């Protein structure tokens, strides 16, 4: 069974695109959908003072890399379904959740 990719979103008919993308992403990998809705669990460290900061890439474990890669895959799926203008709207977002949320705030 092959999964057909939704058409590019160009700023028009957001509710239709969103419904198609939701089904597409869930069919592709439900873990991607979880990342988009709940946000990624990016690798972090907590200092002695209790301050949480992102872990440097040089100290990632294999599990850390899997978490970061899942977010990157989710971002990739979203940007591949956007035209250039919409890509520019979300390209600065750090997470797939941020991208999805920015589109929702803009178009709903």
N, C-alpha and C positions, 0 to 999 in steps of 0.2 A: 504494500500500500504506500503510495507516495502522498505527501502532504503538499498542497499547492500554497504558495506564498501569497498573502494578501497584497493588494495593489498598493502603490505608493500613496501616502497621505500627503495632500497638498494644501491642507487648511480647510477643505470642504468636506461636509458629511462626516464629521468626527464620530458620531455615535455608531455609524455603520462600520467605519474603519476599526474603532475600538472593539466592537463585538467580534469582528473577524480576527483581529490580532489576539484577543483573549483566547479564542478557540485554537488558533494556530500555535501560540506559545504553549498552552497547556498540552496540546497534542505532541509538540516537539519534545518537551521535557518539563514535567510539572515542577521540578526544582527551580527552573527558570522563573516560572510564574510566582512561586513563593518569594524569590528574591525581589521581583518587581513589586509585589504587594507589601511584603514585610520589611524589605530592605536587606542588604547583605550583612553578614557577620564578618566584617573586615578584621584582619589580624591586628591586635592592639596589645599594648603593654600598660601596666598600671605602676606608676612610680611609688616610691615609699610614702610620698605625700598624698597618694590616692588620685593623682592626675592620670587620666586615660589619654594615651596618644597612639597614633598609628605606629605599628611596628615597622622598622626599616626592612626593605626588601631583602637585604643581605642576611637577615636573621629569620626569614620565613622557613617554616617546616613544610613538609609535603602537604599536610592538611591545610596550612595557611594558603599555599599556592592553589589548592583546589577551590577554596572559598573565593579567592580573588578572581580565579578563572571563571567561575560560575557567574559572577557579576559582569565580567567582560563579555561573556557569551550573551547574557541577557541584554546588555547595551547594544551589542552587535545586531541582534535580532530586531531591536527597535529601530536603530538607525538605518538598517537595510530596507525598512518599510516607509521611509520618509523622503520627501523631495528635498532639494537643496535648501529652500527657505526654512522648512521645518527642522532639518538637520542643524542649521545654524542656531535655531532657537534652543536646542537641547545639548549641543555639542560640548558645552562647558560643564555639564552636570557630571558629578563624580560617580554617581550610581545609577543603575537602571531604574530604581524607585524614583529618584529625583527627576529623571527624564519623563517617566510615566506621569508623575504628579504635575510636572510643569505643563505637559500637554493637557491634562485634565483641567487644571486651573485656567488655562488659556481658552479652552473650547467648550467647557461645560457650563 
